[in-house]
Amino acid sequence: MYRYNEFDKAFVASRAAQFRDQIERWQDGTLSEDAFRPLRLQNGWYVQRHAPMLRVAVPYGELSSAQLRVLARIAREYDAPEAEVYRSALAAQRKLGTVRLPTHHAHFTTRTNVQFNWIPLSKAADVMDLLATVDMHGIQTSGNCIRNISCDERAGVAPDEIADPRPFAEIMRQWTTLHPEFAFLPRKFKIAMTGATEDRAATGWHDVGLRLLHDENGELGFRVAVGGGMGRTPVIGVVLREFLPWRHIMNYIEAVVRVYNQFGRRDNKYKARIKILAKAEGQRFIDEVEEEFRQIVECDGGPHTIPQAEFDRMSTHFVVPPQVAACTPADPAAAAALEAAALQTPQLRRWLERNVAPHKNPSMRIVTLSFKRLLQAPGDASAEQLERVADLVDRFSAGEARVTHTQNIVLPWVHADDLLPLWQAAVEVQLASANVHLLTDMISCPGGDFCALANARSLPIAQSIMARYQDLDELNDIGEIDLHISGCINSCGHHHSGHIGILGVDKDGAEWYQITLGGADGSARSGEARPGKVIGPSFAAHEVTDAVEAVIGCYLALREPIGERRETFIETVRRVGLDPFKAAADTVRATAVEAV
């Protein structure tokens, strides 16, 4: 993984020092609230429903064990509000009927960043100094800039990989961080890229989605899609270039952003995203980008063309770790012992089937640690869990982990001989749930429990569904389902791309929830990216789990065999349409009305 050089370290340290000075001036009144707000946002600090929230950048999802330990220390020592703030938050929750506001936790987001929900601003400078000691910060996690670039969590290790996207992502991270034109865009701007044949980075849902591929001559380049996004207007990105030589990717993105900066709306934040511009202008938008790109390359000389030497230099940061390169081939005796243990232990067998994936090195495996379990919000990790994960990462994964956009952690360098001791160690820290891609491996935003923008709470809905489906045999019989929950239309829980999506809405001050079906993120299990469709009026909070159960029951009754397997949920939805599922969900609403 990339290691900061002296320039990087000095830059992050200076930003931390600047932020300390800004906080001190804000505290003594020499810097006004209006002047301080954009400065804290540029460093990843929000003010949420009850307390400040810090968003820490995790570029392309990579974390070292040292970084995990610092995140754990921040959770333990700083993620706790002042007593008066916490009492007020608890009182507000009691009025809603539930109290679950964990402190001393970190939260993994769908953008592979890490958030803390309770750090007082009086301690913010100390936290930024601590992050800087392990090359971390909050830059590009907020504001109308190019945000943290996300990647396939299996970059560099996936068997289906065409080329590793991480060197490009790091080059672009450094370029966008210091580029003034990218700092004050009409609205936030998100880039995702993958180098594999399967899209595990949901590239179609981003402002710019990049996919590495080879042309007919074997040259490496990018397929460039622009204008994807969720929110109030879900849109899948439009392909502007089927193939762009890799050296010109930054020149092309510069052209895209220049056109966006020139024509993007700044009078209405709900219509300011590039997806609105691209959709409204159609071919004219594409023509403007292509003309801007031509001028950058032909008239300006392509100033951001990536030299081969720079790509080669950056690639040296993303090589196989020495301890992995020196590893021995998988031991047949260890494989036999693992197989025997799996026959005796159903939980291990399920874990091997669901949480362990093939690796481009036949002796290695890719392992997912699931943070989805009862009484733990999706994406949440306690200080103790973070420390224990850091130990697992050192012991089993060459000191490196990856955050996924589904709010789990991947260990990319696990030797096949270590699968049994890794599973045993994961069980001890309650991170061995064998539910990856199943119903309880759900995505959820923090929702109204924390977020000031939310119309409804996400976490109680997630826990209710989690409690209903605790039988692993039942979950495996149901099969793979992407369940995504958002507390508001901003779609931080990616409800639009869920096979089942749940969206919190406000009705006269009460929490209600729309259910959508048929969404897809673009992965192999989902098919081509597309938004789900709403199945009728919204449901009251107490009806949502029953409605989900009715929808799943309808699927189980309708699914058909395909060869030696049975249809997945999304396959059945696409074959039969929404009407049967809508009718099944409506019975829940009708029953609730009769009960009243």
Buried (B, 14 or more C-beta within 10 A) or exposed (E): BBEBEEEBBEBBBEBBBBBBEBBEBBEEEEBEEEEBBEBBBBBBBBEBBBBBBBBBBBBBBBBBBBBBBBBBBBBBBBBBBEEEBBEBBEEBBEEBEBEEBBBBBBBBBBBBBBBBBBBBBEBBBBBBBBBBBBBBBBBBBBBBBBBBBBBBBBBBBBBBBBBBBBBBBBBBBBBBBEBEEBBEBBBBBBBBBBBBBBBBBBBBBBBBBBBBBEEEEEEBBBBBBBBBBBBEBBBBBBBBBEBBBBBBBBBBBBBBBBBBBEBBBEEEEEBBBBBBBBBEBEEEBBEBBBEBBEEBBEEEEBEBBBEEEEBEEBBEEBEBBEEBEEBEEBBEEBBEEBEEBBEEBEBBBBBBEBBBBBBBBEBBBBBBBBBBBEEBBBBBBBBEBBBBBBBBBBBBBBBBBBBBBBBBBBBBBBBBBBBBEBBEBBBEBBBBBBBBBBBBBBBBBBBBBBBEBBBBBBBBBBBBBBEBBEEBEEBBEBBBBBBBBBBBBBBBBBBBBBBBBBBBBEEEEEBBBBBBBBBBBBBEBBBEBBBBBBBBEBBBBEBBBBBBBBBBBBBEEBBEEEEEEBBBBBBBBBEBEBEBBBEBBBBBBEEBEEEE
